[in-house]
């Protein structure tokens, strides 16, 4: 029973995180007339403020000091800060320039890119079904690129940057709050300089328009940190396979927002490309569940789990 209760809480936390991430395309346009660069800088600054408050109210800054004292973790989180800055900036730009559907494609592609990263960097070996999923994903990107007349660079940038972000975070093995404190702390001074420069040019939206606009800009810290904390809480309570299934909630919602609310066009070739990506993800998910079931059965039988 305690495990069931923990699983239910984990599902609530995980679903809340991905549902919030899925509705992000509705939030960023509300920040206009602030430009993409200001929104990104405001998000960095206010995220650090929110994280600092959380640390002050909970366990303090001991964990952050421990991370900063470790040169390897420090370098990895600095790299994570750089790639998540690219990810956030690209995502905000994509949403606010009416490319929500393509941003959703990026997060659909992300699991496939993560697999390629595991093979290319970590030397992992893939099962045949995993290779099949990657191949179908590659065909999907080609189909969409032909339809666009260019590579879907927004989607590819989002998939690559978020995949690298996950890789650096996994290698660093630091808690969610402490790692985000280090990441936003690393970008705080550059973000503050950007805001000062924008203000000196007379183009700063914060404090210059409505109170609601300023509050929404300050709220970027809250909307960044809360789903991350929900996600961290869910990963402590749920199996990785369930987390893997939940992660598709966000891009599905983003796609629905792009088509149903933002009324973005979806040509037939693009729909074919998305259908191929979804097929690849179904294959990948079924293969992952089958592999986990086999691993659990081997463990219960006293055999070493297959890798």
Backbone as CSV, one residue per row, in Angstrom:
resi,resn,N_x,N_y,N_z,CA_x,CA_y,CA_z,C_x,C_y,C_z
1,UNK,0.808,-1.223,0.000,0.000,0.000,0.000,0.840,1.271,0.000
2,UNK,1.906,1.326,0.845,2.745,2.523,0.798,3.327,2.760,-0.587
3,UNK,3.719,1.640,-1.282,4.266,1.787,-2.629,3.213,2.326,-3.583
4,UNK,1.971,1.845,-3.443,0.894,2.331,-4.298,0.657,3.820,-4.081
5,UNK,0.684,4.238,-2.819,0.476,5.656,-2.516,1.605,6.494,-3.098
6,UNK,2.840,5.985,-2.987,3.986,6.706,-3.547,3.883,6.799,-5.064
7,UNK,3.425,5.709,-5.694,3.257,5.718,-7.150,2.193,6.716,-7.586
8,UNK,1.102,6.780,-6.822,0.036,7.734,-7.175,0.539,9.173,-7.044
9,UNK,1.295,9.435,-5.972,1.864,10.778,-5.814,2.852,11.063,-6.934
10,UNK,3.654,10.059,-7.272,4.621,10.232,-8.349,3.955,10.540,-9.672
11,UNK,2.832,9.833,-9.945,2.087,10.100,-11.180,1.522,11.511,-11.194
12,UNK,1.004,11.957,-10.057,0.471,13.321,-9.985,1.574,14.349,-10.214
13,UNK,2.716,14.140,-9.574,3.827,15.070,-9.746,4.323,15.063,-11.192
14,UNK,4.505,13.858,-11.747,5.025,13.758,-13.111,4.071,14.338,-14.134
15,UNK,2.782,13.996,-14.001,1.797,14.524,-14.937,1.714,16.045,-14.823
16,UNK,1.791,16.561,-13.593,1.743,18.020,-13.407,2.920,18.695,-14.089
17,UNK,4.110,18.099,-13.953,5.301,18.682,-14.577,5.147,18.746,-16.087
18,UNK,4.770,17.643,-16.699,4.699,17.605,-18.156,3.504,18.390,-18.690
19,UNK,2.414,18.441,-17.929,1.282,19.268,-18.360,1.660,20.751,-18.335
20,UNK,2.397,21.163,-17.303,2.850,22.554,-17.250,3.795,22.852,-18.408
21,UNK,4.753,21.961,-18.660,5.667,22.169,-19.789,4.901,22.205,-21.111
22,UNK,3.852,21.389,-21.206,3.077,21.354,-22.440,2.287,22.619,-22.708
23,UNK,1.962,23.371,-21.644,1.197,24.604,-21.829,2.087,25.847,-21.917
24,UNK,3.405,25.668,-21.893,4.320,26.813,-22.016,4.047,27.673,-23.249
25,UNK,3.654,27.089,-24.401,3.391,27.950,-25.569,2.293,28.983,-25.345
26,UNK,1.474,28.790,-24.325,0.442,29.781,-24.022,0.991,30.921,-23.170
27,UNK,2.126,30.689,-22.501,2.661,31.685,-21.567,3.565,32.704,-22.238
28,UNK,4.494,32.234,-23.061,5.520,33.139,-23.589,4.950,34.287,-24.422
29,UNK,3.910,34.094,-25.236,3.364,35.245,-25.973,2.785,36.327,-25.059
30,UNK,2.398,35.963,-23.835,1.845,36.946,-22.908,2.901,37.965,-22.461
31,UNK,4.180,37.635,-22.662,5.266,38.495,-22.192,5.593,39.618,-23.173
32,UNK,5.052,39.561,-24.371,5.272,40.647,-25.322,4.652,41.936,-24.778
33,UNK,5.276,43.095,-25.007,6.249,43.391,-26.059,7.710,43.092,-25.726
34,UNK,7.989,42.394,-24.625,9.378,42.010,-24.364,9.877,41.111,-25.489
35,UNK,11.108,41.335,-25.921,11.688,40.517,-26.975,12.226,39.209,-26.427
36,UNK,12.626,38.330,-27.330,13.096,37.002,-26.949,14.315,37.086,-26.036
37,UNK,15.259,37.969,-26.352,16.485,38.071,-25.558,16.166,38.537,-24.141
38,UNK,15.277,39.533,-24.028,14.913,39.993,-22.680,14.183,38.899,-21.904
39,UNK,13.256,38.204,-22.562,12.519,37.132,-21.878,13.484,36.074,-21.358
40,UNK,14.454,35.691,-22.191,15.433,34.685,-21.779,16.244,35.181,-20.589
41,UNK,16.707,36.424,-20.648,17.505,36.980,-19.554,16.670,37.094,-18.275
42,UNK,15.434,37.558,-18.405,14.552,37.641,-17.244,14.327,36.259,-16.637
43,UNK,14.181,35.264,-17.484,13.951,33.900,-16.992,15.144,33.412,-16.182
44,UNK,16.351,33.697,-16.652,17.561,33.302,-15.927,17.630,34.000,-14.567
45,UNK,17.404,35.303,-14.566,17.527,36.092,-13.336,16.483,35.670,-12.308
46,UNK,15.218,35.592,-12.735,14.149,35.294,-11.781,14.165,33.833,-11.340
47,UNK,14.674,32.944,-12.185,14.811,31.542,-11.766,15.791,31.433,-10.611
48,UNK,16.896,32.165,-10.695,17.869,32.156,-9.603,17.257,32.728,-8.329
49,UNK,16.464,33.784,-8.466,15.807,34.380,-7.293,14.901,33.353,-6.615
50,UNK,14.089,32.647,-7.413,13.163,31.650,-6.864,13.935,30.504,-6.208
51,UNK,14.974,30.027,-6.893,15.784,28.941,-6.338,16.441,29.371,-5.030
52,UNK,16.948,30.594,-4.970,17.593,31.098,-3.751,16.603,31.130,-2.593
53,UNK,15.362,31.527,-2.873,14.329,31.550,-1.830,14.037,30.139,-1.333
54,UNK,13.922,29.196,-2.270,13.654,27.801,-1.900,14.790,27.247,-1.042
55,UNK,16.028,27.500,-1.451,17.175,27.021,-0.678,17.196,27.646,0.711
56,UNK,16.861,28.907,0.768,16.867,29.595,2.067,15.812,29.021,2.998
57,UNK,14.664,28.609,2.438,13.570,28.111,3.258,13.705,26.626,3.585
58,UNK,14.587,25.935,2.871,14.727,24.476,3.074,16.075,24.137,3.697
59,UNK,16.951,23.580,2.908,18.195,23.081,3.486,19.370,24.030,3.450
60,UNK,19.186,25.232,2.925,20.300,26.157,2.840,21.163,25.913,1.615
61,UNK,22.351,26.519,1.608,23.211,26.521,0.427,24.375,25.549,0.534
62,UNK,24.325,24.639,1.519,25.421,23.684,1.697,25.645,22.811,0.482
63,UNK,24.529,22.340,-0.132,24.664,21.484,-1.307,25.286,22.212,-2.478
64,UNK,24.927,23.486,-2.655,25.495,24.283,-3.739,26.998,24.478,-3.527
65,UNK,27.393,24.760,-2.285,28.821,24.938,-2.002,29.597,23.648,-2.256
66,UNK,28.977,22.518,-1.939,29.643,21.224,-2.195,29.850,21.012,-3.688
67,UNK,28.829,21.345,-4.478,28.939,21.194,-5.937,30.028,22.111,-6.485
68,UNK,30.052,23.355,-6.039,31.034,24.323,-6.534,32.460,23.933,-6.173
69,UNK,32.608,23.168,-5.098,33.942,22.733,-4.690,34.464,21.570,-5.531
70,UNK,33.558,20.926,-6.286,33.936,19.788,-7.136,34.126,20.301,-8.557
71,UNK,35.363,20.310,-9.047,35.651,20.906,-10.357,34.936,20.170,-11.496
72,UNK,34.810,18.853,-11.392,34.145,18.086,-12.457,32.666,18.444,-12.517
73,UNK,31.986,18.432,-11.386,30.571,18.784,-11.375,30.367,20.236,-11.818
74,UNK,31.287,21.087,-11.416,31.191,22.500,-11.786,31.262,22.663,-13.300
75,UNK,32.206,21.965,-13.938,32.356,22.062,-15.400,31.131,21.496,-16.115
76,UNK,30.640,20.357,-15.629,29.487,19.734,-16.266,28.247,20.621,-16.166
77,UNK,28.037,21.243,-15.014,26.864,22.101,-14.845,27.019,23.413,-15.601
78,UNK,28.252,23.869,-15.783,28.473,25.049,-16.629,28.104,24.718,-18.076
79,UNK,28.518,23.530,-18.537,28.137,23.095,-19.888,26.616,22.955,-19.989
80,UNK,25.986,22.416,-18.927,24.530,22.287,-18.910,23.871,23.664,-18.991
81,UNK,24.446,24.642,-18.294,23.890,26.001,-18.313,23.942,26.595,-19.716
82,UNK,25.021,26.330,-20.433,25.166,26.870,-21.789,24.122,26.257,-22.724
83,UNK,23.980,24.921,-22.686,23.062,24.280,-23.636,21.606,24.551,-23.273
84,UNK,21.285,24.701,-21.969,19.892,24.993,-21.631,19.550,26.440,-21.987
85,UNK,20.562,27.314,-21.991,20.326,28.686,-22.462,19.963,28.672,-23.940
86,UNK,20.688,27.877,-24.728,20.371,27.724,-26.151,18.965,27.141,-26.309
87,UNK,18.644,26.142,-25.488,17.338,25.495,-25.570,16.219,26.469,-25.236
88,UNK,16.356,27.166,-24.128,15.310,28.111,-23.719,15.132,29.222,-24.750
89,UNK,16.250,29.768,-25.230,16.170,30.855,-26.205,15.511,30.410,-27.496
90,UNK,15.887,29.227,-27.970,15.301,28.704,-29.208,13.807,28.434,-29.034
91,UNK,13.459,27.882,-27.883,12.052,27.549,-27.634,11.196,28.813,-27.569
92,UNK,11.658,29.794,-26.823,10.890,31.048,-26.711,10.749,31.703,-28.082
93,UNK,11.846,31.732,-28.844,11.789,32.318,-30.180,10.809,31.543,-31.066
94,UNK,10.875,30.206,-31.003,9.993,29.394,-31.828,8.528,29.625,-31.507
95,UNK,8.203,29.671,-30.220,6.808,29.885,-29.813,6.325,31.273,-30.225
96,UNK,7.148,32.297,-29.976,6.705,33.670,-30.232,6.782,34.074,-31.698
97,UNK,7.313,33.189,-32.554,7.305,33.459,-33.997,6.417,32.440,-34.733
98,UNK,5.479,31.843,-33.977,4.461,30.960,-34.570,5.056,29.692,-35.172
99,UNK,5.977,29.064,-34.438,6.523,27.765,-34.825,6.320,26.754,-33.698
100,UNK,5.140,26.805,-33.064,4.876,25.917,-31.926,4.910,24.455,-32.351
101,UNK,4.351,24.155,-33.515,4.323,22.765,-33.987,5.748,22.240,-34.165
102,UNK,6.624,23.069,-34.718,8.008,22.612,-34.901,8.718,22.450,-33.555
103,UNK,8.393,23.298,-32.581,9.012,23.108,-31.259,8.563,21.780,-30.648
104,UNK,7.299,21.416,-30.855,6.833,20.128,-30.331,7.574,18.974,-30.998
105,UNK,7.877,19.125,-32.281,8.643,18.093,-32.984,10.002,17.886,-32.320
106,UNK,10.617,18.981,-31.868,11.922,18.870,-31.215,11.879,17.963,-30.007
107,UNK,10.828,18.066,-29.217,10.746,17.245,-28.007,10.269,15.832,-28.309
108,UNK,9.608,15.625,-29.456,9.331,14.265,-29.902,10.625,13.582,-30.356
109,UNK,11.488,14.344,-31.031,12.744,13.785,-31.542,13.736,13.532,-30.419
110,UNK,13.619,14.267,-29.321,14.617,14.225,-28.252,14.987,12.816,-27.765
111,UNK,14.010,11.910,-27.506,14.406,10.568,-27.065,15.268,9.839,-28.085
112,UNK,14.998,10.063,-29.384,15.793,9.421,-30.428,17.213,9.991,-30.434
113,UNK,17.333,11.321,-30.253,18.664,11.924,-30.191,19.430,11.417,-28.969
114,UNK,18.730,11.228,-27.861,19.377,10.729,-26.645,19.982,9.348,-26.880
115,UNK,19.269,8.518,-27.644,19.793,7.186,-27.976,21.067,7.314,-28.815
116,UNK,21.024,8.179,-29.825,22.200,8.390,-30.676,23.370,8.899,-29.841
117,UNK,23.086,9.770,-28.884,24.123,10.296,-27.997,24.734,9.170,-27.165
118,UNK,23.893,8.276,-26.689,24.399,7.144,-25.916,25.322,6.255,-26.727
119,UNK,24.980,6.056,-28.000,25.825,5.229,-28.881,27.120,5.947,-29.220
120,UNK,27.006,7.220,-29.626,28.173,7.948,-30.100,29.143,8.364,-29.017
121,UNK,28.635,8.683,-27.833,29.494,9.207,-26.764,29.811,8.143,-25.711
122,UNK,28.795,7.389,-25.311,28.986,6.417,-24.234,29.284,5.001,-24.737
123,UNK,29.219,4.824,-26.063,29.522,3.508,-26.622,28.476,2.453,-26.316
124,UNK,27.238,2.863,-26.092,26.179,1.900,-25.796,25.801,1.126,-27.056
125,UNK,25.311,-0.084,-26.852,24.886,-0.931,-27.966,23.367,-0.955,-28.021
126,UNK,22.841,-0.849,-29.239,21.395,-0.804,-29.430,20.851,-2.149,-29.868
127,UNK,19.629,-2.412,-29.438,18.906,-3.567,-29.966,18.376,-3.219,-31.357
128,UNK,17.985,-4.229,-32.125,17.530,-3.993,-33.502,16.312,-3.083,-33.558
129,UNK,15.405,-3.263,-32.607,14.212,-2.411,-32.614,14.578,-0.951,-32.340
130,UNK,15.594,-0.722,-31.507,16.037,0.648,-31.252,16.644,1.269,-32.505
131,UNK,17.450,0.477,-33.237,17.997,0.969,-34.505,16.870,1.295,-35.479
132,UNK,15.832,0.449,-35.487,14.692,0.685,-36.374,14.016,2.011,-36.026
133,UNK,13.825,2.272,-34.733,13.197,3.519,-34.303,14.028,4.730,-34.723
134,UNK,15.340,4.641,-34.543,16.225,5.744,-34.927,16.162,5.974,-36.439
135,UNK,16.150,4.881,-37.212,16.097,5.002,-38.674,14.782,5.655,-39.116
136,UNK,13.672,5.256,-38.504,12.377,5.862,-38.856,12.382,7.340,-38.492
137,UNK,12.968,7.682,-37.344,13.073,9.087,-36.943,13.878,9.900,-37.939
138,UNK,14.968,9.317,-38.439,15.793,10.013,-39.426,15.021,10.245,-40.719
139,UNK,14.259,9.243,-41.145,13.428,9.402,-42.350,12.406,10.519,-42.130
140,UNK,11.829,10.575,-40.939,10.844,11.617,-40.634,11.453,13.008,-40.773
141,UNK,12.655,13.183,-40.253,13.326,14.486,-40.354,13.572,14.847,-41.813
142,UNK,13.959,13.863,-42.624,14.205,14.107,-44.051,12.908,14.525,-44.751
143,UNK,11.813,13.819,-44.438,10.514,14.143,-45.048,10.112,15.577,-44.714
144,UNK,10.248,15.951,-43.448,9.870,17.301,-43.028,10.805,18.339,-43.639
145,UNK,12.111,18.013,-43.726,13.072,18.944,-44.318,12.745,19.203,-45.782
146,UNK,12.365,18.165,-46.508,11.998,18.326,-47.917,10.758,19.208,-48.030
147,UNK,9.788,18.992,-47.129,8.564,19.793,-47.153,8.860,21.263,-46.821
148,UNK,9.724,21.502,-45.810,10.071,22.876,-45.435,10.955,23.551,-46.469
149,UNK,11.722,22.752,-47.215,12.746,23.316,-48.087,14.000,23.664,-47.312
150,UNK,14.088,23.192,-46.097,15.236,23.417,-45.205,15.145,22.395,-44.078
151,UNK,16.242,22.134,-43.377,16.151,21.273,-42.188,15.260,21.926,-41.133
152,UNK,14.525,21.139,-40.351,13.713,21.707,-39.265,14.627,22.122,-38.111
153,UNK,15.370,23.229,-38.329,16.459,23.558,-37.406,15.964,23.901,-36.009
154,UNK,14.755,24.443,-35.868,14.241,24.713,-34.519,14.097,23.391,-33.758
155,UNK,13.459,22.422,-34.390,13.267,21.119,-33.751,14.606,20.443,-33.463
156,UNK,15.517,20.483,-34.427,16.814,19.830,-34.245,17.629,20.508,-33.149
157,UNK,17.563,21.845,-33.086,18.289,22.560,-32.034,17.724,22.219,-30.659
158,UNK,16.392,22.174,-30.552,15.774,21.834,-29.277,16.112,20.408,-28.852
159,UNK,16.032,19.465,-29.799,16.327,18.068,-29.472,17.790,17.902,-29.061
160,UNK,18.692,18.544,-29.812,20.120,18.419,-29.522,20.478,19.069,-28.194
161,UNK,20.024,20.291,-27.987,20.386,21.017,-26.763,19.804,20.345,-25.526
162,UNK,18.542,19.876,-25.619,17.945,19.247,-24.445,18.557,17.870,-24.193
163,UNK,18.916,17.172,-25.265,19.594,15.891,-25.101,20.946,16.062,-24.421
164,UNK,21.710,17.065,-24.861,22.996,17.350,-24.230,22.816,17.803,-22.788
165,UNK,21.766,18.575,-22.541,21.485,19.026,-21.180,21.260,17.829,-20.252
166,UNK,20.434,16.889,-20.705,20.201,15.688,-19.915,21.477,14.887,-19.706
167,UNK,22.303,14.822,-20.738,23.576,14.085,-20.641,24.493,14.717,-19.596
168,UNK,24.672,16.040,-19.667,25.547,16.724,-18.706,25.005,16.595,-17.282
169,UNK,23.686,16.704,-17.135,23.083,16.599,-15.802,23.253,15.189,-15.236
170,UNK,23.104,14.188,-16.094,23.261,12.810,-15.636,24.698,12.549,-15.202
171,UNK,25.652,13.077,-15.972,27.048,12.892,-15.617,27.404,13.621,-14.323
172,UNK,26.782,14.771,-14.097,27.077,15.549,-12.892,26.458,14.909,-11.653
173,UNK,25.286,14.283,-11.809,24.605,13.596,-10.704,24.402,14.511,-9.496
174,UNK,23.770,15.656,-9.742,23.493,16.646,-8.695,21.980,16.801,-8.580
175,UNK,21.482,17.050,-7.372,20.056,17.235,-7.148,19.484,18.376,-7.965
176,UNK,18.167,18.318,-8.208,17.523,19.269,-9.110,17.692,20.711,-8.659
177,UNK,17.432,21.002,-7.386,17.483,22.383,-6.910,18.918,22.905,-6.914
178,UNK,19.851,22.097,-6.393,21.247,22.533,-6.349,21.817,22.736,-7.750
179,UNK,21.481,21.817,-8.675,22.017,21.945,-10.035,21.447,23.176,-10.729
180,UNK,20.149,23.422,-10.559,19.561,24.599,-11.200,20.113,25.882,-10.587
181,UNK,20.427,25.847,-9.279,21.034,27.014,-8.637,22.387,27.323,-9.263
182,UNK,23.187,26.287,-9.517,24.500,26.490,-10.124,24.349,26.961,-11.575
183,UNK,23.407,26.347,-12.310,23.229,26.696,-13.722,22.759,28.144,-13.890
184,UNK,21.714,28.511,-13.159,21.215,29.886,-13.286,22.193,30.882,-12.675
185,UNK,22.930,30.427,-11.644,23.963,31.292,-11.066,25.064,31.590,-12.065
186,UNK,25.423,30.581,-12.878,26.467,30.779,-13.881,26.038,31.769,-14.947
187,UNK,24.734,31.806,-15.249,24.230,32.692,-16.299,23.681,33.999,-15.757
188,UNK,23.683,34.165,-14.421,23.066,35.345,-13.820,23.734,36.642,-14.266
189,UNK,25.069,36.704,-14.163,25.769,37.945,-14.514,25.608,38.275,-16.005
190,UNK,25.829,37.300,-16.929,25.568,37.623,-18.342,24.143,38.084,-18.592
191,UNK,23.166,37.436,-17.930,21.763,37.829,-18.114,21.520,39.239,-17.594
192,UNK,22.120,39.548,-16.452,21.945,40.882,-15.876,22.575,41.944,-16.776
193,UNK,23.736,41.634,-17.346,24.387,42.574,-18.272,23.503,42.813,-19.494
194,UNK,22.903,41.732,-20.015,22.003,41.855,-21.165,20.839,42.781,-20.834
195,UNK,20.253,42.608,-19.649,19.120,43.452,-19.254,19.553,44.912,-19.101
196,UNK,20.744,45.137,-18.571,21.254,46.511,-18.423,21.458,47.157,-19.795
197,UNK,22.015,46.396,-20.732,22.240,46.913,-22.089,20.906,47.231,-22.764
198,UNK,19.940,46.312,-22.650,18.626,46.551,-23.252,17.977,47.785,-22.628
199,UNK,18.124,47.919,-21.299,17.574,49.084,-20.623,18.240,50.376,-21.067
200,UNK,19.565,50.344,-21.247,20.292,51.542,-21.686,19.862,51.969,-23.082
201,UNK,19.425,51.007,-23.889,18.951,51.319,-25.240,17.496,51.767,-25.249
202,UNK,16.872,51.751,-24.075,15.471,52.162,-23.978,14.479,51.133,-24.459
203,UNK,14.894,49.859,-24.538,14.016,48.819,-25.083,13.558,47.807,-24.035
204,UNK,13.834,48.065,-22.765,13.464,47.117,-21.717,11.960,47.188,-21.469
205,UNK,11.294,46.036,-21.526,9.845,45.996,-21.303,9.518,45.995,-19.811
206,UNK,10.362,45.335,-19.012,10.084,45.198,-17.581,10.028,46.579,-16.919
207,UNK,8.910,46.853,-16.251,8.754,48.113,-15.547,8.359,49.278,-16.428
208,UNK,8.289,49.053,-17.731,7.985,50.142,-18.653,6.586,50.045,-19.234
209,UNK,5.934,48.925,-19.022,4.585,48.744,-19.549,3.631,48.505,-18.389
210,UNK,2.692,47.637,-18.533,1.715,47.413,-17.469,2.333,46.639,-16.307
211,UNK,1.679,46.769,-15.143,2.109,45.994,-13.977,1.973,44.498,-14.271
212,UNK,0.914,44.136,-14.985,0.696,42.729,-15.324,1.851,42.176,-16.150
213,UNK,2.350,42.972,-17.099,3.465,42.526,-17.931,4.716,42.290,-17.084
214,UNK,4.990,43.193,-16.149,6.159,43.042,-15.279,6.016,41.821,-14.373
215,UNK,4.801,41.605,-13.855,4.580,40.440,-13.002,4.740,39.138,-13.788
216,UNK,4.282,39.128,-15.032,4.433,37.942,-15.871,5.905,37.667,-16.177
217,UNK,6.680,38.729,-16.418,8.108,38.552,-16.651,8.794,38.006,-15.403
218,UNK,8.435,38.558,-14.241,9.000,38.041,-12.992,8.543,36.601,-12.745
219,UNK,7.345,36.278,-13.235,6.803,34.931,-13.057,7.528,33.861,-13.844
220,UNK,8.412,34.259,-14.783,9.168,33.253,-15.540,10.008,32.382,-14.609
221,UNK,10.446,32.945,-13.481,11.201,32.153,-12.513,10.345,31.069,-11.894
222,UNK,9.120,31.425,-11.539,8.213,30.461,-10.920,7.832,29.360,-11.896
223,UNK,7.458,29.745,-13.134,7.016,28.736,-14.107,8.174,27.851,-14.566
224,UNK,9.398,28.311,-14.368,10.560,27.472,-14.681,10.833,26.473,-13.575
225,UNK,10.771,26.926,-12.339,11.202,26.100,-11.209,10.143,25.094,-10.779
226,UNK,8.876,25.488,-10.761,7.837,24.599,-10.223,7.748,23.263,-10.975
227,UNK,7.649,23.256,-12.328,7.596,21.943,-12.991,8.860,21.123,-12.788
228,UNK,10.006,21.787,-12.654,11.246,21.057,-12.406,11.181,20.355,-11.055
229,UNK,10.639,21.011,-10.030,10.507,20.394,-8.714,9.502,19.249,-8.751
230,UNK,8.405,19.429,-9.491,7.445,18.333,-9.663,8.119,17.134,-10.327
231,UNK,8.914,17.424,-11.365,9.598,16.348,-12.085,10.562,15.609,-11.161
232,UNK,11.338,16.355,-10.385,12.285,15.733,-9.459,11.551,14.851,-8.454
233,UNK,10.397,15.314,-7.965,9.613,14.531,-7.010,9.081,13.253,-7.657
234,UNK,8.700,13.336,-8.926,8.156,12.154,-9.600,9.227,11.110,-9.864
235,UNK,10.436,11.546,-10.219,11.501,10.588,-10.530,11.932,9.794,-9.305
236,UNK,11.694,10.334,-8.107,12.038,9.609,-6.881,11.006,8.531,-6.555
237,UNK,9.837,8.581,-7.204,8.744,7.685,-6.835,8.310,6.735,-7.945
238,UNK,8.697,7.020,-9.194,8.208,6.243,-10.326,9.336,5.502,-11.029
239,UNK,9.027,4.350,-11.637,10.007,3.672,-12.482,10.338,4.521,-13.710
240,UNK,11.527,4.332,-14.255,11.961,5.103,-15.416,11.031,4.887,-16.603
241,UNK,10.467,3.677,-16.732,9.576,3.387,-17.863,8.331,4.274,-17.825
242,UNK,7.807,4.530,-16.633,6.624,5.383,-16.500,6.979,6.832,-16.815
243,UNK,8.138,7.271,-16.332,8.609,8.619,-16.657,8.752,8.767,-18.171
244,UNK,9.274,7.715,-18.815,9.450,7.749,-20.262,8.135,7.917,-21.000
245,UNK,7.064,7.302,-20.480,5.756,7.448,-21.099,5.172,8.842,-20.836
246,UNK,5.360,9.339,-19.620,4.821,10.653,-19.279,5.445,11.772,-20.112
247,UNK,6.715,11.579,-20.518,7.410,12.668,-21.201,6.752,13.062,-22.523
248,UNK,5.929,12.178,-23.087,5.272,12.510,-24.353,4.072,13.432,-24.160
249,UNK,3.640,13.612,-22.899,2.521,14.525,-22.645,2.839,15.939,-23.117
250,UNK,4.068,16.409,-22.823,4.417,17.798,-23.134,4.375,18.091,-24.635
251,UNK,5.084,17.317,-25.492,5.024,17.650,-26.914,3.644,17.415,-27.538
252,UNK,2.878,16.459,-27.004,1.511,16.267,-27.508,0.687,17.520,-27.239
253,UNK,0.797,18.048,-26.026,0.071,19.273,-25.689,0.560,20.448,-26.522
254,UNK,1.892,20.549,-26.696,2.442,21.638,-27.506,1.914,21.565,-28.933
255,UNK,1.866,20.368,-29.481,1.335,20.176,-30.829,-0.136,20.606,-30.872
256,UNK,-0.904,20.213,-29.848,-2.318,20.575,-29.804,-2.505,22.088,-29.701
257,UNK,-1.654,22.739,-28.910,-1.727,24.199,-28.794,-1.408,24.849,-30.133
258,UNK,-0.352,24.346,-30.803,0.047,24.923,-32.087,-1.038,24.810,-33.138
259,UNK,-1.686,23.648,-33.198,-2.702,23.418,-34.234,-4.061,23.965,-33.813
260,UNK,-4.475,23.668,-32.571,-5.828,23.985,-32.154,-6.031,25.402,-31.655
261,UNK,-4.994,26.006,-31.048,-5.155,27.343,-30.470,-4.416,28.396,-31.286
262,UNK,-3.180,28.095,-31.689,-2.428,29.066,-32.477,-2.725,28.971,-33.967
263,UNK,-3.483,27.946,-34.365,-3.950,27.754,-35.750,-2.792,27.741,-36.752
264,UNK,-1.717,27.023,-36.394,-0.604,26.876,-37.326,-0.939,25.811,-38.369
265,UNK,-0.494,26.047,-39.579,-0.791,25.097,-40.655,0.068,23.853,-40.511
266,UNK,-0.493,22.714,-40.923,0.243,21.445,-40.908,0.029,20.763,-42.249
267,UNK,0.917,21.027,-43.222,0.799,20.387,-44.536,0.852,18.866,-44.422
268,UNK,0.389,18.205,-45.461,0.313,16.742,-45.450,1.681,16.104,-45.207
269,UNK,2.720,16.654,-45.861,4.061,16.084,-45.691,4.525,16.204,-44.246
270,UNK,4.175,17.315,-43.595,4.559,17.485,-42.190,3.827,16.482,-41.304
271,UNK,2.563,16.247,-41.592,1.809,15.258,-40.826,2.381,13.860,-41.016
272,UNK,2.841,13.567,-42.237,3.487,12.271,-42.487,4.755,12.161,-41.653
273,UNK,5.540,13.257,-41.618,6.761,13.257,-40.814,6.463,13.038,-39.345
274,UNK,5.437,13.708,-38.825,5.055,13.521,-37.427,4.584,12.085,-37.188
275,UNK,3.816,11.544,-38.133,3.341,10.169,-37.982,4.517,9.193,-37.901
276,UNK,5.555,9.446,-38.695,6.746,8.598,-38.647,7.444,8.718,-37.295
277,UNK,7.551,9.949,-36.778,8.178,10.138,-35.465,7.379,9.424,-34.391
278,UNK,6.060,9.555,-34.426,5.217,8.884,-33.432,5.360,7.363,-33.542
279,UNK,5.470,6.863,-34.770,5.683,5.421,-34.956,6.995,4.991,-34.315
280,UNK,8.050,5.789,-34.535,9.357,5.481,-33.942,9.274,5.478,-32.422
281,UNK,8.534,6.426,-31.852,8.414,6.507,-30.402,7.614,5.337,-29.836
282,UNK,6.592,4.901,-30.570,5.823,3.731,-30.129,6.719,2.498,-30.109
283,UNK,7.500,2.320,-31.171,8.436,1.187,-31.225,9.421,1.257,-30.065
284,UNK,9.945,2.446,-29.833,10.929,2.647,-28.765,10.320,2.355,-27.403
285,UNK,9.092,2.807,-27.186,8.438,2.601,-25.896,8.123,1.135,-25.660
286,UNK,7.571,0.472,-26.660,7.254,-0.955,-26.526,8.530,-1.759,-26.277
287,UNK,9.598,-1.426,-26.997,10.863,-2.129,-26.804,11.397,-1.902,-25.391
288,UNK,11.299,-0.662,-24.901,11.787,-0.368,-23.560,11.005,-1.107,-22.486
289,UNK,9.667,-1.157,-22.627,8.847,-1.875,-21.663,9.146,-3.370,-21.690
290,UNK,9.343,-3.918,-22.901,9.653,-5.339,-23.019,11.007,-5.650,-22.376
291,UNK,11.987,-4.779,-22.617,13.318,-4.993,-22.044,13.275,-4.913,-20.521
292,UNK,12.487,-3.960,-19.999,12.394,-3.838,-18.539,11.703,-5.054,-17.938
293,UNK,10.660,-5.553,-18.600,9.958,-6.736,-18.109,10.904,-7.934,-18.083
294,UNK,11.694,-8.084,-19.147,12.656,-9.177,-19.213,13.704,-9.054,-18.111
295,UNK,14.158,-7.806,-17.874,15.142,-7.563,-16.828,14.578,-7.906,-15.457
296,UNK,13.321,-7.518,-15.195,12.690,-7.807,-13.903,12.525,-9.303,-13.697
297,UNK,12.141,-10.016,-14.762,11.965,-11.462,-14.655,13.300,-12.141,-14.396
298,UNK,14.380,-11.673,-15.042,15.698,-12.243,-14.820,16.162,-12.008,-13.394
299,UNK,15.872,-10.813,-12.878,16.278,-10.474,-11.515,15.527,-11.338,-10.501
300,UNK,14.214,-11.532,-10.728,13.423,-12.360,-9.810,13.882,-13.812,-9.855
301,UNK,14.369,-14.250,-11.018,14.840,-15.620,-11.162,16.259,-15.807,-10.645
302,UNK,16.864,-14.727,-10.185,18.226,-14.811,-9.672,19.283,-14.727,-10.707
303,UNK,18.919,-14.292,-11.932,19.883,-14.158,-13.014,20.312,-12.707,-13.119
304,UNK,21.526,-12.427,-13.653,21.941,-11.044,-13.846,21.078,-10.372,-14.897
305,UNK,20.689,-9.152,-14.641,19.846,-8.423,-15.586,20.583,-8.139,-16.867
306,UNK,19.889,-8.298,-18.007,20.513,-8.000,-19.303,20.627,-6.504,-19.485
307,UNK,21.689,-6.095,-20.105,21.904,-4.671,-20.363,21.398,-4.357,-21.752
